[in-house]
């Protein structure tokens, strides 16, 4: 089923390999000449976050923005043990089949960047290029702890002004600057429930896999899979998730990596910043 939206995108649903209905937005002309874009969000986010970027880039490209299982319009998984990156990669591969996508440029924010690395291992031939937004193979424990602090429970809000205040407190160093920016962040964070309150737009059970103790697996082998793939990486200069040391090592491990530091921004850049817009446009022009 699809619904033509006044906002310029089509809403579509596909089935994961285990039968879960998953949602994505599609922007632009399916027959556009440029390589299609696949926009992958952060851990608790959804397709709404990419609306402005997708609208801007859809004039020349097809743009696909999925909601991971348990987020946004996608179904919640009855088994929280499926909220794992390897399952998300499987869902994305299924989406490529469902949407008839053979070769894409992935723009991956936070978790989305890690999933792009996973795709580089699982199916490198599908990647015409990768954009990593404030994420790398080493994750700063301080940033991870901050994220753990809010994702595992609902934060009901009575109205949108309250939701905006919550967003400002929770995502202090994000690239949002104007009130319109913060409204966008809030609308990608909350959805109105049957009780009239605004509830977080993700299954709080996505936090459960992060509650397990133990070291984070070595992700550098995944990053090295990008060496033969054109790659652009952004780091918010104030990021608490991607350190400057990791950003520098990424350059050493991937000598052809294009890097951009976004001044005055933490986790994560919105990609609407002038330096980000220019870098993305130049990078996409080089991807075939």
N, C-alpha and C positions, 0 to 999 in steps of 0.2 A: 504494500500500500504506500502511496505517496501523496503528499499534500503540498501544493504550490503555495509558498508563503510570500506575503507582500514584502518581506525582508530580502528576497532574492535567493532563497535556497529551497531545495526540495528535501523533505524528510523521508528517509527510507529505513526499512528494517530488514535484517537478515538473520539467519539462524547460525549460532555457533556449532561446532562439531558435536557438542553435548546437548544441543537442542535449545539453548537459551536464546530468546529473542533479543537482539542487540540493535541499537539505533545508530544512525549516522546522518549527518547533513551533507548534501551535495550542492556545490556552487559551480557556476560557470557552464561553459559549453562542453559536453562530453567529447566533441570532435575538435576541440581547440588544439592547435599545433604544438604548444609547449608541453613539456613533460608534466603530467598531473602531480598535484601536491597532496600528500597525506599528512595531516596535521594531528600530532599526538600530544595529549595534554599531560599535566602533572597528576600526581597521585589521586587527588580527590576532585579534580576538575572535570569539565565536560566541554562539549563542542562550542558552547556559548563563548568561551574565552577567545576563540579564534575568529569570531564573526567579523570584526573590523579588518583583520589581516586578509581573511578569505574573500571578503567583498572587494577589497582593493586589488587582489591578485587574480580574481576570477574574470577580469576583463580579457585576459589572454590565456587562462588555464582552467582546467577542471580542478576543483579543490574538494577533497573529502575530509570531513571532520567527524571522527567517531566518538561515541561515548563508550568507555570501557564498561564491562559488566559491573553492575552495582553503582553506576554513576549516571546522572542525568536521566535521559529517557530510556536507557537500557534496563533490562530486568535485573533485579537483585538475585544473587546466587543463593540458593538455600544452603549451600555448603561453603562456609567461609574459607575452607582450605583451598578453594579454587581461586582465591584472590592472590595470585602469584604471578610474577613476570612471565614465567614460561607459558602459563595459560593465556595471558594477554597476547603474547606473541602468536600463539596458535589462533586466537580470535582474529588477529590482524591478518594473518595469512588466509584465513577463511574469508575475510572481508575483501581481500584482493581478488579472490576468485569470484565472489558474489557481485562485485562492482566491475568486473572485467578489467582489472588494472594489471598490466604486465610489468611496467617500469615506472617508478615514482621517485620524486624527491620528497624525503621525509623531513618535516620540521618537528623536532621533538623537544618539548619543554620538560625539564626535570625528569620524572619517570619516563616520559615519552622519549627522551634522548637515550635512556638505557634500553628501551625497547627497540629503538633504531639500531643500537649496537647488536641486540639479539637478532634482528633481521639480517644484519650483515653476516652473521654466522649461519643462520638457518637457511637464508635464500638470498645471497649477495647479488645475484643477477637481477633482482627486482629493484635495486637501488641505483638511481641515476645520480643521486647526491643526498647528503644528510646535513641538516642544520641542527646543532646541539645548543639548546638554550639553557645556560647556567647549570650544567651537569657534566660530570666527568666520572672516571672509573673509581676515584676515591671520594667518599662522601664524608664531609666534616661532621663528626658526632654532635657538635653543638646544633647544627641546622637540623639534623635528623631528630634530635631530642625536642626541638621546638615544634616540629611537625607532629611528632607523637603526642605532644601536649594538647592538641585540639581536635585531631581527626577521629578519636575513638568514642566520641559522644555527640549527641545532638546539642544544638545551641539555639533553641526556639527564640524567635524574635517576633514582637507584636506587629511591627510595621517596617516599611522599607527604610525610613530614616534610622531606625535602630539597627537594621541589618547593615547599613552603610557604616555606622559607628563601630560595629563589630569587625567589619572588614578592615577598617583603618587601624584598629588595635591589633588585629591578628596578623595582618600583612604589611607591617609598618614600612618596610624598606622596599616594597615592590615598586615597579615602574609607574604605578598609578600616581597621578599628580592632581588632576582637576576633579571637581565634583562629578563630572560626567564619567571620568575614569573609574572613580570609586563606586558609582552606581553600577557600572558594568561589572566590576568585581563582585559586588553584592549579588547581582542577578545571576552570576555564575556560581554562587555559593549556596543560595537558598531557593526554595520553591514553596509556594503556599500549599499547606495541607488541608485536609477536610475539616480540621478544627479551626481554620482561619488563621493560624499562626504560620510563620515562615520557618521551615525546617531545612537543615543542611541537605543538599541535593546529592548525597552519596550514602551508601550503606555503611553505617559506622563500623560494621564488621570488617571493613577493609583494613582496619587497624590491627586486627588480631594477629596476622602473620608477623607484624613488626614487634609484637610483644615478646616473641621468643628471644631468649638470650643467646649469645654466641657471636663470633666475629662475622662481619660481612664478607661474603666470598670475594676472592680476587677477581675484579672485573676488568683488569688490564688486558687479558686475552680477548675479551669482547671488543674493547676499543681498538686493538691492533687489527681486528678484522676490517676496520674502516680504511686501512692504509692505501688500498687500491681504489677507494671510492672518494670522489670529491667531497670535502667536508669543511663546513664553516662552523665555528664555535663562538658563542657569546658567553661572556662572564659579567655579571653585575659587579661593579667594583667594590660594593659593600656586601657581597654574598656571604652568607654563613653556611652555604652548602658546598660550593666549589671554591676551594682556596686558590690563591695566586700560585702557590707551589705546584699544585696539581695541574693548573692551567699551563704552567711552563713545561711540566713534564709531558703533557699532551702534545705540545709542539715538538719535543724531542722524539717522541714515539711515532709521530705522524708528521714528518718534515714538510709535507705539502699542505698541512692544515692552515686554513685562514682563520685568524683570531681577531675578535673585536671585544674590547672592554668597554662597558657602558658606564659612564661616570655617574656617580651620585645615586646608583640603583643597587638594591640588594637582590634577594631571590623573590621574584624573577623579573627580568626585563619584560616589558609588554610587547616588544618588537615593533612598537610604533615610534620609538625614539629615532631622531634623524639619522644617527650613525647606524642604527640597526636597519632601518628602511633602505638606506643606500647600499649597505653590505648585502642584504638579501636580494635586492634587485640585481646587483652586479653578479652575485653568485648564481642566481637562477638563469641569467643570460648565458652563463658558461656551461650550464648542465644540459646535456643532450640525451 
